[in-house]
Amino acid sequence: MDDDGRYRDGRSDFIRGAKDIAKVAKKQVGKKVGRGMDKMTDEYTKRSYKRFEEEDDEDDYAGVPSNDGGYYRNDSRANDDEGHSDSTEGHDEDDEIYEGEYQGIPRADSGKPSGMDGVTATQAQQFRDLSAYEGERKKDQEELAQQYETILQECGHGKFQWTLYFVLGLALMADGVEIFVVGFVLPSAQIDMCLSEPNKGMLGLIVYLGMMVGAFVWGGLADRIGRRQTLLISLSINSVFAFFSSFVQGYSSFLFCRLASGVGIGGSIPIVFSYYSEFLAQEKRGEHLSWLCMFWMIGGIYASAMAWAIIPHYGWSFQMGSAYQFHSWRVFVLVCAFPSVAAISALTTMPESPRFFLENGKHDEAWMILKQVHDTNMRAKGYPERVFSVTTIKTVKQLDELVNMGDNAAWHEKWRIKLTSLFHQVWSNFQTVFSPQYRRTTYMMMAVWFSMSFSYYGLTVWFPDMIKYLQKQEYSSRTKVFVKEEVKHITFNFTLENQVHRQGEYFNDKFMNLKMRSMVFEDSLFEECYFEDITSTNTFFKNCTFIATLFYNTDLFKYRLINCKLINSTFLHNKEGCLLSDISDENNAYMVYFVSFLGTLAVLPGNIVSALLMDKIGRLRMLAGSSVISCVSCFFLSFGNSESAMIALLCLFGGISIASWNALDVLTVELYPSDKRTTAFGFLNALCKLAAVLGISIFTSFVGITKAVPILFASGALAAGSFLALKLPETRGQVLQ
């Protein structure tokens, strides 16, 4: 056979074989990925090129001679004499695997199979390579987890961990402060900003919505760009907008600043617990993560104490005309940003998590940090001569992600590509949390987090509202009622409070330089009276008649005059401002701060008990047991018919339920691997804030109507949470995944 014939035979045999391979790959794609990949691997490795010599299909394919008389392989390369081209770099002669497919880069074939057969074959090859890669990566992670635990044992627990404890504690403290800020400033802020009831409600919920967004975003980023760096960014955003919120004047701008501040602090809880856990050995992890929870309590105490010390001091203020006012409550908002600023300053001195570096293939950086931990602890314990014996640490196999941004691309285009790539990485990591391996755990944790948050936040906001309602009832019970009184030529220059006057007659009387609190005049007659410099709270005139009466520099606006008749009466120089609420009374304000202070302080015993027992009885027993006891304590709420009883029940519930939260935080950290830990924690914490918003909205709607519905909701949610908690795997005594 001449040269052309030999070429045609070889070419035809080769293409026929490639077509057969594509058909086999197409059949296997529809099957399960793991089993399909194994079968295709066997098919590819067993297939021999002898079949190209045995089969003949020269009638269907015409041969085209090459430059040197050779013939093409199935990857469109020239023969060995011509060398390798750039498009086929990474090609292995023995097994025909194209390494570029590990990065998702398709092989450039000049002789592509036609139709979907070629695409399917390429996808099957990529799936096979990805499956093998995931297997190697999982094996690396298991080896790293065991070795990392041994290294932490050698490093010991000492000065370094305690230093990091206080640094991260400041970040957690800032989260605790953020929860209380808006609630404490609302009574004063509503006066400056003229807030309606819907606006006050939105301002109370906006922090939770911001924290929900922040937890999800920062949790996902922390698994990609690092715990320390992400925490610094989130705390910086919180500090900046908390600072601005103390100076802005309008409601909309204040609302936006508190929203952005909440978004920033939302990353605190998921990152702090994940970050700290990666420096703790197995036997110390549960206890010291529980001790860390105490800083959330300290944040609540700090906020309550500062509110008590600052807000009632109305002299701590200044104003620039009528356009700019800076009252004492703004000083309190500014002071509440201090923990976040302190956390940023302290965090700049701490290193990144070495576990994060090892998960991302950065061996040398991780080794240096672990050596720093070891040396710091040994020097503090009096053993400076001890040498860090670890020389090499297992690192996890990395997936090279090639992003071609071009040499001539503009800076904004490069940033856009980087951010887009980062978004896809974070989203892919989030989707992995719902992969078959973690799906059941994630759904169970979602149910437990939701039930705990729904009941806890719903009740803790419902408690103060119930106390206010009881205060109003008690205040109303002391109301004095005057009927058909006649008052003539009298000057009132003292405070009038909590009175009801019906069918009275007032002739030539003067009301000057006084405050009216909870005053109601019904079916009364005012003739030739004079009202000057009046400040009123919850004061109304109903079905009254005013004849030849002058109102000068008062806040008795017409909406306070309900179905009243004005005959030859005049309003001059009305006061500017808003309708004050009953809570403006200093005694009531002090009570709000005091109740919050006691409720936060009451969790101290629960914190101590949970920290001491976490590693002894296990996470699940602690979580389920505390939830059951909290569920039982809810039924005692029906007996709280007085202010003191409600405060006592609030303290009891807070002290019991804190153990559940501590166990839930520890369990969440330990159930997910390091490369998905903050992503999962952030998502669950975001769900927690959503449940808080729902719980607060539902529970507060029943204030003054019934106690039964909130109690049943809270008890049912806690009971469901404790039952589902027992279905989760116990993580005590296990290495950090």
C-alpha positions in Angstrom: 0.0 0.0 0.0 1.4 3.4 -0.9 1.9 6.3 1.6 -1.5 7.8 0.9 -3.3 4.5 1.6 -1.4 3.9 4.8 -2.3 7.4 6.0 -6.0 6.9 5.1 -6.2 3.6 7.0 -4.7 5.0 10.1 -6.8 8.2 10.0 -10.0 6.3 9.4 -9.3 3.8 12.3 -8.4 6.6 14.6 -11.6 8.7 14.0 -13.8 5.6 14.3 -12.3 4.8 17.7 -12.8 8.4 18.8 -16.4 8.2 17.8 -16.9 5.0 19.8 -15.3 6.6 22.9 -17.7 9.6 22.6 -20.7 7.3 22.4 -19.7 5.4 25.5 -19.2 8.7 27.4 -22.6 10.0 26.4 -24.3 6.9 27.8 -22.5 7.2 31.1 -23.3 10.9 31.8 -26.9 10.2 32.9 -25.8 7.8 35.7 -24.8 8.8 39.2 -21.6 10.8 39.1 -19.4 8.5 41.4 -20.4 5.2 39.7 -20.4 6.8 36.3 -16.9 8.2 36.7 -15.5 4.9 37.9 -16.9 3.0 34.9 -15.7 5.6 32.5 -12.2 5.5 34.1 -12.1 1.7 33.5 -13.4 2.1 30.0 -10.7 4.7 29.1 -7.8 2.9 30.8 -8.7 -0.5 29.3 -9.2 0.8 25.8 -6.2 0.0 23.5 -5.1 1.7 20.3 -4.9 -1.8 18.7 -8.5 -1.3 17.6 -7.4 1.5 15.3 -5.5 -1.2 13.3 -8.2 -3.8 13.4 -11.2 -1.7 12.2 -11.5 -0.4 8.7 -13.8 2.4 7.6 -11.8 4.0 4.8 -14.9 4.5 2.6 -16.4 7.0 5.0 -13.4 9.1 5.8 -10.9 10.6 3.4 -7.3 11.0 4.6 -5.3 14.2 4.5 -1.5 13.7 4.7 0.5 15.6 7.3 3.6 17.5 6.6 5.9 14.8 7.6 4.0 11.8 6.6 2.8 10.9 10.1 -0.8 11.0 11.4 -2.7 13.0 14.1 -3.5 11.7 17.5 -7.0 12.2 19.0 -6.0 15.5 20.7 -5.1 17.2 17.4 -1.4 17.4 18.3 1.3 17.0 15.8 3.6 14.0 16.2 6.5 13.9 18.6 8.9 15.3 16.1 7.1 18.6 16.1 6.9 19.0 19.9 4.1 20.2 22.1 2.0 23.3 21.4 0.7 25.7 24.0 -2.9 24.5 23.7 -1.8 20.9 24.7 0.4 21.8 27.6 0.0 19.3 30.4 -0.8 16.3 28.1 0.5 13.0 29.5 1.6 10.5 26.9 0.8 7.5 29.1 -2.8 8.0 30.1 -4.0 10.7 27.7 -5.3 13.0 30.6 -5.3 16.7 29.9 -4.3 18.4 33.1 -5.8 21.7 32.1 -9.2 20.2 32.6 -8.5 20.3 36.3 -8.9 24.1 36.0 -11.9 23.8 33.9 -10.0 24.7 30.7 -11.3 22.7 27.7 -8.7 21.1 25.3 -8.4 22.9 22.0 -9.1 20.1 19.4 -8.8 20.9 15.7 -10.6 17.6 15.0 -13.6 18.0 17.3 -16.4 15.4 17.2 -19.5 16.9 15.7 -22.7 17.6 17.6 -23.4 17.0 21.3 -21.2 13.9 21.4 -18.0 15.9 21.7 -19.5 18.3 24.4 -20.7 15.3 26.4 -17.4 13.6 26.3 -15.6 16.8 27.5 -18.1 17.2 30.3 -17.8 13.6 31.4 -14.0 14.0 31.5 -14.3 17.1 33.6 -16.7 15.4 36.0 -14.3 12.5 36.3 -11.4 14.9 37.0 -13.4 16.9 39.5 -14.5 13.8 41.4 -10.9 12.6 41.7 -9.9 16.1 42.8 -12.6 16.2 45.5 -11.6 12.8 46.8 -8.0 13.9 47.1 -9.0 17.2 48.8 -11.2 15.4 51.3 -8.4 13.0 52.1 -6.1 15.9 52.7 -8.5 17.6 55.0 -8.9 14.5 57.1 -5.2 14.1 57.4 -4.8 17.8 58.2 -7.5 17.7 60.9 -5.6 14.9 62.8 -2.2 16.6 62.4 -3.5 20.0 63.3 -5.0 18.7 66.6 -1.6 17.2 67.5 0.1 20.5 66.7 -2.3 22.4 68.9 -1.6 20.0 71.7 2.1 20.7 71.4 1.5 24.5 71.3 -0.5 24.3 74.5 -3.1 26.6 75.9 -1.8 29.8 77.5 -1.0 33.5 77.0 -1.6 33.6 73.3 -5.1 32.1 73.5 -6.0 34.3 76.5 -4.8 37.4 74.6 -6.9 36.4 71.5 -9.8 35.7 73.9 -9.9 39.3 75.1 -9.4 40.7 71.6 -12.2 38.7 70.1 -14.3 39.4 73.2 -14.3 43.1 72.3 -15.8 42.2 68.9 -18.5 40.1 70.5 -19.1 42.8 73.1 -19.7 45.3 70.2 -22.4 42.9 68.9 -24.1 42.8 72.3 -24.1 46.6 72.5 -25.6 47.0 69.0 -28.7 45.1 70.1 -29.5 47.5 72.9 -28.6 50.9 71.3 -31.8 51.7 69.4 -34.1 50.5 72.2 -32.4 52.9 74.7 -32.3 55.9 72.5 -35.8 55.6 71.0 -37.6 57.5 73.8 -35.3 60.5 73.3 -34.8 60.2 69.6 -38.5 60.1 68.8 -38.7 63.7 70.3 -35.9 65.1 68.2 -37.0 63.3 65.0 -40.8 63.5 65.4 -41.1 59.7 65.0 -44.5 58.1 64.5 -45.3 54.7 65.8 -44.5 52.9 62.5 -41.2 54.8 62.2 -40.3 53.7 65.8 -41.1 50.1 64.9 -39.0 50.2 61.8 -36.1 51.7 63.7 -36.3 48.9 66.2 -36.2 46.2 63.6 -33.7 47.7 61.2 -30.7 46.6 63.3 -31.8 43.0 63.1 -32.3 43.2 59.3 -28.8 44.7 58.9 -27.3 42.1 61.1 -29.1 39.4 59.0 -27.5 40.7 55.8 -24.1 41.2 57.5 -24.0 37.7 58.9 -24.6 36.1 55.6 -22.2 38.3 53.6 -19.2 38.4 56.0 -19.6 34.7 56.9 -19.2 33.7 53.3 -16.3 36.1 52.7 -14.4 34.9 55.8 -14.0 31.4 54.2 -12.5 33.0 51.1 -10.4 35.9 52.2 -9.6 35.1 55.8 -11.2 35.4 59.3 -9.0 38.3 60.5 -9.3 40.4 57.4 -13.0 40.0 57.1 -13.6 40.8 60.8 -11.5 44.0 60.5 -13.6 45.1 57.5 -16.9 44.4 59.2 -15.9 46.1 62.4 -14.7 49.1 60.5 -18.0 49.5 58.8 -19.8 49.2 62.1 -17.6 51.8 63.7 -17.8 54.4 60.9 -21.6 54.3 60.6 -22.1 54.1 64.4 -20.1 57.3 64.6 -22.1 59.0 61.8 -25.4 58.0 63.3 -24.7 60.0 66.4 -24.5 63.2 64.3 -27.0 62.9 61.5 -30.3 64.8 62.2 -33.0 63.3 59.9 -34.9 60.1 60.5 -34.0 58.6 57.1 -30.3 59.2 57.4 -30.3 57.9 61.0 -32.2 54.8 59.8 -29.6 54.2 57.0 -26.6 54.6 59.4 -28.1 52.1 61.9 -28.8 49.7 59.0 -25.2 49.9 57.8 -23.9 49.7 61.3 -25.9 46.5 61.7 -24.6 45.1 58.5 -21.0 45.6 59.8 -21.5 44.1 63.2 -23.4 41.2 61.7 -20.1 39.4 60.9 -19.0 39.5 64.5 -20.6 36.3 65.9 -19.9 33.8 63.0 -16.3 35.0 62.5 -15.4 35.3 66.2 -16.4 31.8 67.2 -14.9 30.2 64.1 -11.7 32.2 64.4 -11.2 31.4 68.1 -12.0 27.7 67.7 -9.1 27.2 65.3 -6.7 28.1 68.1 -8.2 25.7 70.6 -7.3 22.1 71.2 -10.1 19.6 71.5 -10.3 19.3 75.3 -10.4 23.1 75.7 -12.7 24.0 72.9 -16.2 23.7 74.4 -15.3 25.4 77.7 -13.4 28.4 76.3 -15.9 29.1 73.5 -18.5 29.2 76.3 -16.3 31.6 78.3 -16.1 33.8 75.2 -19.9 34.1 75.2 -19.7 36.1 78.4 -18.6 39.1 76.4 -22.0 39.3 74.8 -23.4 39.7 78.3 -20.7 42.3 79.1 -21.8 44.3 76.0 -25.4 44.4 77.3 -24.3 45.5 80.7 -22.0 48.2 79.2 -24.9 49.5 77.1 -27.3 49.6 80.0 -24.8 51.3 82.3 -23.9 53.9 79.8 -27.5 54.6 79.0 -28.3 55.0 82.7 -25.3 57.3 83.2 -25.6 59.5 80.0 -29.1 59.8 78.5 -31.0 61.3 81.5 -28.3 64.1 81.7 -30.0 66.5 79.3 -27.5 69.2 80.1 -24.9 67.2 78.0 -26.0 68.8 74.8 -25.7 71.7 72.5 -27.5 73.1 69.5 -26.8 75.4 66.5 -30.0 77.2 65.9 -33.1 75.1 65.2 -31.4 73.1 62.4 -28.8 71.1 64.4 -29.2 69.6 67.9 -26.9 67.3 69.7 -28.6 65.9 72.8 -27.3 63.5 75.4 -28.7 60.4 73.7 -26.3 61.1 70.8 -23.4 61.1 73.2 -24.6 57.6 74.3 -24.7 56.4 70.6 -21.1 57.7 70.2 -19.9 55.9 73.4 -21.4 52.7 72.2 -19.0 52.6 69.2 -16.0 52.4 71.6 -16.0 48.5 71.9 -15.9 48.2 68.1 -13.0 50.7 67.8 -11.1 49.0 70.5 -11.6 45.6 68.9 -10.2 46.9 65.6 -7.1 48.3 67.3 -6.4 45.1 69.2 -7.1 42.8 66.2 -4.4 44.5 64.1 -1.8 42.9 66.5 -3.2 39.3 66.1 -2.4 36.9 63.2 -4.7 35.2 60.8 -6.0 31.7 61.6 -3.3 29.1 60.7 -6.1 26.6 59.9 -7.4 29.0 57.2 -3.9 29.2 55.7 -3.5 25.5 55.6 -6.9 25.0 54.0 -5.7 27.4 51.3 -2.3 25.8 50.7 -0.2 28.5 52.5 2.1 26.2 54.5 4.8 28.7 55.5 2.5 31.4 56.8 0.6 28.8 58.9 3.8 27.3 60.3 5.1 30.7 61.4 1.8 31.5 63.2 1.8 28.1 65.0 5.4 28.6 66.0 4.4 32.1 67.4 1.6 30.4 69.4 4.0 27.8 70.7 6.8 30.2 71.6 4.4 32.7 73.3 2.8 30.0 75.5 6.2 28.3 76.4 7.8 31.6 77.4 4.8 32.5 79.5 5.0 29.1 81.2 8.7 29.4 81.9 10.0 27.1 79.2 11.6 29.4 76.7 14.1 26.7 75.7 11.4 24.4 74.2 11.6 24.2 70.4 8.7 23.9 68.1 9.3 20.4 66.7 6.9 20.6 63.7 8.8 20.9 60.4 6.1 20.2 57.8 2.3 20.4 58.0 -0.2 18.9 55.6 -1.9 21.4 53.3 -5.1 20.8 51.4 -4.9 20.3 47.6 -5.9 23.5 45.8 -8.0 24.0 42.7 -6.2 26.5 40.5 -8.7 29.1 39.4 -7.4 30.9 36.3 -8.9 34.3 35.7 -7.6 36.0 32.5 -8.0 39.8 33.0 -5.8 40.9 30.2 -2.7 43.0 30.3 -4.5 46.1 28.9 -7.6 45.9 31.0 -8.6 49.0 33.0 -8.4 48.9 36.8 -12.2 49.0 37.2 -12.5 46.1 34.8 -10.0 44.1 36.8 -11.8 44.8 40.0 -15.1 43.9 38.4 -13.7 40.5 37.3 -12.1 39.9 40.7 -15.4 40.7 42.6 -17.4 38.6 40.2 -15.0 35.6 40.7 -15.2 36.1 44.5 -19.0 36.2 44.4 -19.1 32.9 42.4 -16.6 31.3 44.9 -18.7 32.4 47.9 -21.9 31.3 46.3 -20.5 27.9 45.4 -19.3 27.5 48.9 -22.7 28.3 50.3 -24.3 25.8 47.9 -22.0 23.1 49.3 -23.5 23.6 52.7 -26.7 22.0 51.2 -24.8 19.2 49.4 -25.9 15.7 50.3 -23.0 15.4 52.7 -24.2 18.3 54.9 -27.9 18.6 53.9 -29.5 16.8 56.8 -27.2 18.6 59.3 -28.0 22.0 57.8 -31.7 21.5 57.8 -31.7 20.3 61.4 -29.5 23.2 62.5 -31.8 25.7 60.7 -34.8 24.4 62.6 -33.0 24.6 66.0 -31.6 28.1 65.3 -35.0 29.3 64.1 -36.9 27.9 67.1 -34.4 29.2 69.6 -34.2 32.7 68.1 -38.0 33.0 67.6 -38.8 32.3 71.2 -35.8 34.1 72.8 -35.9 37.4 71.0 -39.7 37.4 70.9 -39.9 37.0 74.7 -37.0 39.3 75.6 -38.7 42.2 73.7 -42.2 41.2 74.9 -41.1 41.3 78.5 -40.2 45.1 78.6 -43.4 45.9 76.6 -45.4 43.9 79.1 -43.7 45.8 81.9 -44.6 49.1 80.3 -48.2 47.9 79.9 -48.4 47.0 83.6 -46.9 50.4 84.4 -49.6 52.1 82.4 -52.3 50.0 84.1 -50.9 50.8 87.5 -50.6 54.5 86.6 -54.2 54.6 85.3 -55.4 53.1 88.6 -54.1 56.2 90.3 -55.9 58.6 88.0 -57.9 61.3 89.9 -61.3 62.2 88.4 -63.0 65.6 88.9 -66.6 66.2 87.9 -68.5 69.5 87.5 -66.0 71.7 89.2 -66.1 75.5 88.8 -62.8 77.3 88.9 -62.6 81.2 88.5 -59.7 83.7 88.6 -57.1 81.0 89.5 -53.5 80.9 88.2 -52.1 77.4 87.6 -48.3 77.4 87.5 -47.5 73.9 88.8 -47.5 70.4 87.1 -50.9 68.9 86.4 -50.6 65.1 86.1 -52.8 62.0 85.7 -56.2 63.7 86.1 -59.5 63.6 84.3 -61.8 66.7 84.5 -65.4 66.2 83.3 -68.1 68.9 82.8 -66.0 71.6 84.4 -66.3 75.4 84.0 -63.2 77.6 84.0 -63.6 81.4 83.9 -60.7 83.9 83.6 -58.1 81.3 84.7 -54.5 81.3 83.7 -52.3 78.3 82.9 -48.7 79.5 82.8 -45.3 77.9 82.7 -46.4 74.4 83.6 -46.3 70.8 82.4 -49.4 68.7 81.7 -48.9 65.0 81.9 -51.8 62.6 81.1 -54.4 65.2 81.5 -57.9 64.8 79.9 -60.6 67.5 79.9 -64.0 66.3 78.8 -67.2 68.4 78.1 -65.7 71.4 79.8 -66.0 75.1 79.2 -63.1 77.6 79.1 -64.0 81.2 79.0 -61.6 84.1 78.8 -58.7 81.8 79.9 -55.0 82.2 79.1 -52.6 79.4 78.3 -48.9 80.3 78.1 -45.7 78.3 77.8 -47.4 74.9 78.2 -45.5 71.6 77.6 -47.8 68.6 77.5 -47.6 64.8 77.4 -50.6 62.6 76.5 -52.9 65.5 77.2 -56.2 66.0 75.3 -59.4 68.1 75.3 -62.5 66.3 74.2 -65.8 68.0 73.4 -64.8 71.2 75.1 -65.7 74.8 74.3 -63.2 77.7 74.2 -64.5 81.3 74.3 -62.2 84.3 74.0 -59.2 82.2 75.0 -55.6 82.8 74.0 -52.9 80.1 73.5 -49.4 81.6 73.5 -46.2 79.5 73.1 -47.9 76.2 73.8 -47.8 72.7 72.3 -51.6 72.4 72.5 -51.9 71.8 68.8 -55.3 71.4 67.3 -55.0 67.6 67.0 -55.1 67.7 70.8 -58.5 69.4 70.6 -60.9 66.6 69.7 -64.4 67.7 68.6 -63.9 71.1 70.4 -65.5 74.5 69.6 -63.3 77.6 69.3 -65.1 80.9 69.6 -62.9 84.0 69.3 -59.9 82.0 70.4 -56.4 82.5 69.1 -53.1 80.4 68.9 -49.9 82.5 68.8 -46.3 81.2 68.5 -47.0 77.5 68.9 -44.0 75.4 70.2 -42.1 73.4 67.6 -41.6 69.7 68.4 -43.4 66.4 68.6 -45.9 64.7 70.8 -44.0 63.4 73.8 -44.6 59.9 75.0 -45.1 58.7 78.6 -41.7 57.1 78.6 -40.1 60.6 78.7 -40.7 60.5 82.4 -37.3 60.1 84.0 -38.5 57.4 86.5 -39.8 55.2 83.6 -36.5 55.8 81.7 -34.5 54.7 84.6 -36.7 51.6 84.9 -36.0 50.6 81.3 -32.3 50.8 81.8 -32.5 49.0 85.1 -34.6 46.1 83.8 -32.2 45.6 80.8 -29.2 45.7 83.2 -30.8 43.0 85.5 -31.9 40.9 82.6 -28.4 40.9 81.1 -26.6 40.3 84.4 -28.9 37.4 85.1 -27.2 35.3 82.4 -24.0 35.2 84.3 -24.8 32.1 86.3 -25.9 30.3 83.1 -22.7 31.3 81.4 -20.5 29.9 84.2 -22.4 26.6 84.5 -22.4 26.0 80.7 -18.7 26.8 80.5 -17.8 24.3 83.2 -20.1 21.5 82.0 -19.9 21.9 78.2 -17.0 19.4 77.8 -18.3 17.1 80.6 -21.9 16.4 79.6 -21.6 17.3 75.9 -23.1 19.8 73.6 -26.4 18.0 72.8 -27.3 17.4 76.4 -26.6 21.0 77.3 -28.6 22.3 74.4 -31.6 20.0 74.8 -31.6 20.2 78.6 -31.5 24.0 78.7 -34.2 24.2 76.1 -36.5 21.9 78.0 -36.0 23.9 81.2 -36.6 27.2 79.4 -39.8 25.7 77.9 -41.0 24.9 81.4 -40.1 28.3 82.7 -42.3 29.9 80.0 -45.4 28.6 81.8 -44.6 30.6 84.8 -45.1 33.8 82.8 -48.8 33.5 83.2 -48.4 34.2 86.9 -46.5 37.4 86.3 -49.2 40.0 87.0 -47.0 42.6 88.6 -44.0 44.6 87.5 -41.6 42.9 90.0 -42.8 39.4 89.0 -42.2 40.1 85.3 -38.7 41.3 86.0 -38.0 38.2 88.1 -39.3 35.9 85.3 -37.2 37.8 82.7 -34.1 37.2 84.7 -35.0 33.5 85.2 -35.6 32.9 81.5 -32.4 34.7 80.4 -30.3 32.8 82.9 -31.6 29.4 81.8 -31.7 30.0 78.0 -28.1 31.3 77.8 -26.8 27.7 78.2 -28.7 26.7 75.0 -27.1 29.5 73.0 -23.6 28.6 74.2 -24.1 25.0 73.2 -25.6 26.0 69.9 -22.6 28.2 69.1 -20.1 25.5 69.9 -22.1 22.8 68.0 -22.3 25.0 64.9 -18.5 25.5 64.9 -17.8 21.8 65.2 -20.3 20.4 62.7 -18.8 22.1 59.6 -15.3 21.8 58.1 -13.0 24.8 58.2 -13.5 25.8 54.6 -17.2 26.1 55.1 -17.4 27.0 58.8 -18.1 30.7 58.7 -20.3 30.3 55.6 -22.6 27.9 57.5 -22.4 29.9 60.7 -23.1 33.1 58.9 -26.1 31.7 57.1 -27.6 30.2 60.4 -27.0 33.4 62.2 -28.8 35.3 59.4 -31.7 32.9 59.8 -31.5 33.6 63.5 -32.0 37.4 62.9 -34.9 36.7 60.6 -36.6 34.6 63.2 -36.0 37.4 65.7 -37.8 39.9 63.5 -40.7 37.5 63.1 -40.8 36.7 66.9 -40.7 40.4 67.9 -43.4 41.4 65.4 -45.8 38.6 66.5 -45.2 38.7 70.2 -45.5 42.4 70.7 -48.8 42.5 68.8 -50.4 40.6 71.7 -49.3 43.0 74.4 -52.3 44.1 76.4 -54.5 41.5 74.6 -53.5 38.1 76.0 -50.5 36.3 77.5 -51.6 32.9 76.3 -50.5 33.2 72.7 -46.9 34.4 73.2 -46.4 31.8 75.9 -47.7 29.0 73.7 -45.7 30.1 70.8 -42.5 30.3 72.8 -43.0 27.0 74.6 -43.9 25.2 71.4 -40.8 26.6 69.6 -38.5 25.7 72.5 -40.0 22.2 72.8 -39.5 21.6 69.0 -35.9 22.9 69.2 -35.0 20.6 72.1 -36.4 17.6 70.3 -34.6 18.3 67.1 -31.4 19.0 68.9 -31.2 15.4 70.1 -31.2 14.3 66.4 -27.9 16.1 65.7 -24.5 14.4 66.0 -22.5 14.9 69.2 -19.2 16.6 68.5 -17.6 16.4 72.0 -14.2 14.7 71.8 -13.8 15.1 68.1 -11.1 16.9 66.2 -12.1 20.1 64.5 -13.1 19.1 60.9 
